[in-house]
Amino acid sequence: MTEKEQHHASNIQVLKGLEAVRKRPAMYIGDVSTRGLHHLVYEAVDNSIDEALAGHCDSIQVNLNKDGSITVKDNGRGIPVNTHPQNSESALEIVMNGFCTAGGKIRTKNPTKSPAVHTVREFPLSTLSSEWMWAEVSRDGKVYRQEYERGVPITDVKVTGKRKTSGTKICFLPDKEIFKKIKFSFSLLSERLRELAFLNQNIKITIRDDNTEKEEVFHYKGGLISFIDYLDQNRTSLLRRPLYFSDEKENIPVEIAISYTDSYSENIYSYVNNINTIEGGSHLIGFKTALTRTLNNFATRNKLLKANENSLTGEDVREGLTAVVSVKHPVPSIEGQTKTKLGNRPQSSRYRSPVHRQ
């Protein structure tokens, strides 16, 4: 056989750690265009949201700096900085650089309070950062700082000052070798941050652009009810206020808000752990099935259907519907790296099998 025809172990390229992320960045952030660029910010913000869900954070700030970098700050507990028991590295350094390659996560005693279970999102963030990236942690009365270049620490974790408050601040500049165009969109980031504020009531999220001095503050105590009002602001609602339901089953908290308008179309938004599951999944199908069954049972019980009329179809009950379905799942089965479809099957036989979204 010629060398071209040979197929053996030497032909296989092995990528390890940082090299693997930098070689195939789209596997971790979706793509290397505008979407992937902004995904880096979302990953950093989502870790702050995890702290908020665990009850340790109520303020998140995002800043678009004049040099093109991004700063994300929260008032959570701060990433641990002490030495990890399995090696001699600081927990901060492990989180920012090496944890993801080993599938690491920060364990929590109550995973339902922090559905993402603190999966380490900063790993691709630090790996794809460019000239510099730094993390500043305030905890235990001290301020700790470490700097990185393309995922590699260039300083040790050092104490740089004192501070009574706690929290984590991350600042990074995307890598020009990875992204073709580095320009953050204030409106695009604002859309996502507003969404997170709706899904997590009582959390205050601020975004500021130092280049234009534009600033937005998102804080919605009404949660999903405020979300529905926002979605229907240009439609005529048929209800005085949206209906809101919340419950927890098998350690899975669920929130649902619905309303009806005079529109002919349906507008349903589903989320799992704050991720917009645009392809739907079991949670969305469960909602649609339950809504159709409930309204049919109500109509039959109150004799609202004529004897010769068939049951209401799903299209019937969803006409003019605006709904938000939010599930906080401790162990979600998500299809694909972009996390746009929930694949979990219900453990109880009382639920019906899911099919694809609308």
VOLOBA-339903 format. One record per residue (C-alpha): residue in three letters; x, y, z. Coordinates in steps of 0.2 Angstrom, whole numbers, padded with zeros to 4 digits, always signed. Example, Ala and Ser with C-alpha at 12.3 -4.5 7.8 and 13.67 -1.06 7.14 Angstrom:
BEGIN
ALA+0062-0022+0039 SER+0068-0005+0036 
# end
This chain:
BEGIN
MET+0000+0000+0000 THR+0006+0018-0004 GLU+0008+0030+0010 LYS-0008+0039+0004 GLU-0018+0023+0006 GLN-0012+0018+0023 HIS-0023+0021+0038 HIS-0016+0018+0055 ALA-0014+0026+0072 SER-0001+0039+0066 ASN-0014+0047+0055 ILE-0025+0051+0070 GLN-0022+0069+0077 VAL-0023+0070+0096 LEU-0029+0086+0103 LYS-0027+0089+0122 GLY-0034+0103+0134 LEU-0032+0120+0127 GLU-0027+0114+0110 ALA-0043+0105+0107 VAL-0053+0120+0112 ARG-0043+0132+0101 LYS-0043+0120+0086 ARG-0062+0117+0086 PRO-0069+0132+0095 ALA-0086+0131+0087 MET-0089+0114+0097 TYR-0089+0125+0113 ILE-0097+0141+0108 GLY-0108+0137+0093 ASP-0097+0146+0079 VAL-0084+0160+0077 SER-0095+0173+0070 THR-0106+0186+0080 ARG-0116+0172+0088 GLY-0100+0164+0096 LEU-0092+0180+0100 HIS-0107+0185+0111 HIS-0109+0168+0118 LEU-0093+0171+0128 VAL-0101+0185+0137 TYR-0117+0174+0140 GLU-0106+0160+0148 ALA-0098+0172+0160 VAL-0115+0180+0165 ASP-0122+0162+0167 ASN-0110+0158+0181 SER-0116+0174+0190 ILE-0134+0168+0187 ASP-0129+0151+0195 GLU-0124+0161+0210 ALA-0140+0170+0210 LEU-0150+0154+0209 ALA-0141+0147+0224 GLY-0146+0163+0234 HIS-0129+0171+0234 CYS-0130+0185+0221 ASP-0143+0198+0217 SER-0133+0210+0206 ILE-0124+0207+0189 GLN-0115+0221+0179 VAL-0109+0219+0161 ASN-0097+0233+0154 LEU-0092+0236+0136 ASN-0075+0244+0138 LYS-0067+0256+0126 ASP-0053+0244+0122 GLY-0065+0231+0115 SER-0064+0220+0131 ILE-0079+0215+0141 THR-0080+0215+0160 VAL-0093+0204+0170 LYS-0095+0207+0188 ASP-0107+0200+0202 ASN-0109+0201+0220 GLY-0109+0182+0224 ARG-0098+0172+0235 GLY-0083+0173+0224 ILE-0074+0159+0215 PRO-0064+0148+0228 VAL-0046+0152+0228 ASN-0039+0140+0241 THR-0028+0125+0235 HIS-0038+0110+0228 PRO-0036+0094+0239 GLN-0031+0084+0224 ASN-0017+0095+0218 SER-0007+0110+0223 GLU-0016+0122+0211 SER-0028+0136+0217 ALA-0046+0132+0214 LEU-0048+0148+0204 GLU-0034+0143+0192 ILE-0042+0126+0190 VAL-0059+0134+0186 MET-0052+0146+0174 ASN-0041+0134+0164 GLY-0041+0115+0168 PHE-0058+0110+0175 CYS-0067+0108+0159 THR-0056+0095+0151 ALA-0059+0083+0166 GLY-0078+0087+0166 GLY-0076+0096+0182 LYS-0089+0106+0192 ILE-0092+0114+0208 ARG-0103+0103+0218 THR-0118+0110+0228 LYS-0128+0102+0241 ASN-0144+0108+0233 PRO-0143+0106+0214 THR-0161+0112+0211 LYS-0156+0129+0218 SER-0142+0129+0205 PRO-0148+0119+0190 ALA-0132+0122+0180 VAL-0122+0114+0195 HIS-0109+0127+0192 THR-0102+0119+0176 VAL-0086+0128+0172 ARG-0090+0139+0158 GLU-0075+0150+0159 PHE-0064+0137+0152 PRO-0068+0141+0134 LEU-0069+0159+0138 SER-0051+0160+0145 THR-0045+0148+0131 LEU-0052+0160+0118 SER-0047+0176+0126 SER-0034+0186+0117 GLU-0020+0196+0123 TRP-0025+0196+0141 MET-0039+0190+0153 TRP-0040+0192+0171 ALA-0051+0186+0185 GLU-0053+0196+0202 VAL-0061+0187+0217 SER-0067+0196+0232 ARG-0070+0185+0247 ASP-0064+0182+0265 GLY-0060+0201+0266 LYS-0047+0200+0253 VAL-0045+0203+0234 TYR-0037+0190+0224 ARG-0031+0191+0205 GLN-0024+0180+0192 GLU-0020+0185+0174 TYR-0020+0173+0158 GLU-0016+0173+0140 ARG-0025+0162+0128 GLY-0030+0151+0143 VAL-0012+0150+0150 PRO-0009+0158+0167 ILE+0004+0171+0167 THR+0003+0175+0185 ASP+0000+0166+0201 VAL-0016+0170+0211 LYS-0011+0185+0221 VAL-0018+0195+0235 THR-0020+0213+0228 GLY-0030+0221+0242 LYS-0044+0221+0255 ARG-0063+0222+0253 LYS-0077+0219+0264 THR-0089+0213+0250 SER-0088+0197+0240 GLY-0090+0194+0222 THR-0081+0189+0205 LYS-0075+0200+0191 ILE-0069+0194+0175 CYS-0062+0204+0161 PHE-0057+0197+0144 LEU-0053+0202+0126 PRO-0058+0189+0112 ASP-0044+0182+0102 LYS-0042+0189+0085 GLU-0034+0173+0079 ILE-0051+0164+0083 PHE-0064+0178+0078 LYS-0064+0186+0061 LYS-0073+0202+0068 ILE-0073+0208+0086 LYS-0087+0220+0089 PHE-0100+0217+0103 SER-0117+0223+0100 PHE-0125+0232+0115 SER-0143+0228+0108 LEU-0139+0210+0106 LEU-0132+0208+0123 SER-0146+0219+0131 GLU-0159+0207+0123 ARG-0151+0192+0132 LEU-0148+0201+0149 ARG-0166+0207+0149 GLU-0172+0189+0146 LEU-0162+0183+0160 ALA-0169+0196+0172 PHE-0187+0191+0167 LEU-0182+0172+0170 ASN-0174+0176+0187 GLN-0185+0189+0196 ASN-0177+0200+0209 ILE-0160+0199+0200 LYS-0154+0216+0194 ILE-0143+0216+0178 THR-0135+0231+0172 ILE-0126+0234+0155 ARG-0116+0249+0151 ASP-0106+0254+0135 ASP-0092+0265+0139 ASN-0090+0270+0120 THR-0107+0277+0119 GLU-0111+0280+0138 LYS-0127+0270+0135 GLU-0134+0260+0150 GLU-0148+0249+0153 VAL-0155+0241+0169 PHE-0165+0226+0170 HIS-0175+0222+0186 TYR-0192+0213+0185 LYS-0200+0208+0202 GLY-0214+0201+0192 GLY-0203+0188+0184 LEU-0213+0178+0170 ILE-0228+0189+0172 SER-0218+0204+0167 PHE-0210+0194+0153 ILE-0228+0191+0146 ASP-0232+0209+0148 TYR-0216+0214+0138 LEU-0220+0201+0124 ASP-0238+0207+0122 GLN-0235+0226+0123 ASN-0240+0228+0105 ARG-0255+0216+0106 THR-0272+0217+0113 SER-0273+0206+0128 LEU-0289+0196+0132 LEU-0285+0194+0150 ARG-0283+0207+0164 ARG-0267+0200+0169 PRO-0257+0185+0164 LEU-0260+0168+0173 TYR-0245+0162+0182 PHE-0241+0144+0189 SER-0226+0137+0198 ASP-0223+0120+0205 GLU-0210+0107+0209 LYS-0210+0089+0205 GLU-0196+0076+0206 ASN-0185+0090+0212 ILE-0188+0100+0195 PRO-0195+0117+0198 VAL-0207+0123+0184 GLU-0214+0141+0181 ILE-0227+0145+0167 ALA-0235+0161+0163 ILE-0249+0162+0149 SER-0260+0175+0142 TYR-0271+0176+0127 THR-0272+0190+0114 ASP-0283+0194+0099 SER-0269+0188+0088 TYR-0271+0173+0077 SER-0254+0166+0080 GLU-0246+0158+0095 ASN-0230+0164+0104 ILE-0222+0151+0115 TYR-0205+0153+0123 SER-0197+0138+0132 TYR-0182+0138+0143 VAL-0171+0125+0153 ASN-0159+0132+0165 ASN-0162+0150+0157 ILE-0157+0143+0140 ASN-0169+0146+0126 THR-0174+0129+0119 ILE-0179+0135+0102 GLU-0181+0118+0096 GLY-0192+0114+0111 GLY-0192+0096+0119 SER-0201+0086+0132 HIS-0205+0101+0143 LEU-0214+0111+0129 ILE-0223+0096+0122 GLY-0229+0092+0140 PHE-0235+0110+0142 LYS-0245+0109+0125 THR-0252+0092+0129 ALA-0258+0098+0147 LEU-0265+0114+0140 THR-0276+0105+0127 ARG-0281+0092+0139 THR-0286+0104+0153 LEU-0296+0115+0142 ASN-0305+0100+0134 ASN-0309+0093+0151 PHE-0316+0110+0156 ALA-0326+0112+0141 THR-0334+0095+0143 ARG-0337+0096+0161 ASN-0346+0113+0159 LYS-0355+0107+0143 LEU-0347+0121+0132 LEU-0346+0109+0117 LYS-0361+0104+0107 ALA-0365+0086+0105 ASN-0359+0085+0087 GLU-0343+0095+0090 ASN-0326+0087+0091 SER-0314+0090+0105 LEU-0303+0106+0104 THR-0287+0103+0095 GLY-0270+0109+0100 GLU-0271+0123+0086 ASP-0288+0128+0093 VAL-0282+0131+0111 ARG-0265+0139+0106 GLU-0273+0152+0094 GLY-0268+0169+0101 LEU-0258+0161+0115 THR-0243+0169+0123 ALA-0233+0158+0135 VAL-0217+0156+0144 VAL-0212+0139+0151 SER-0196+0139+0162 VAL-0189+0123+0169 LYS-0174+0122+0181 HIS-0168+0104+0179 PRO-0153+0098+0190 VAL-0148+0085+0177 PRO-0154+0091+0160 SER-0152+0080+0144 ILE-0149+0093+0131 GLU-0147+0088+0113 GLY-0132+0097+0105 GLN-0118+0109+0111 THR-0130+0124+0108 LYS-0142+0117+0121 THR-0158+0121+0111 LYS-0168+0105+0114 LEU-0173+0096+0130 GLY-0172+0077+0129 ASN-0176+0072+0146 ARG-0190+0059+0147 PRO-0202+0060+0162 GLN-0199+0047+0175 SER-0218+0045+0179 SER-0229+0035+0167 ARG-0243+0048+0170 TYR-0234+0059+0157 ARG-0235+0057+0139 SER-0221+0055+0127 PRO-0214+0071+0119 VAL-0213+0075+0101 HIS-0205+0089+0091 ARG-0210+0107+0095 GLN-0221+0118+0083 
# end
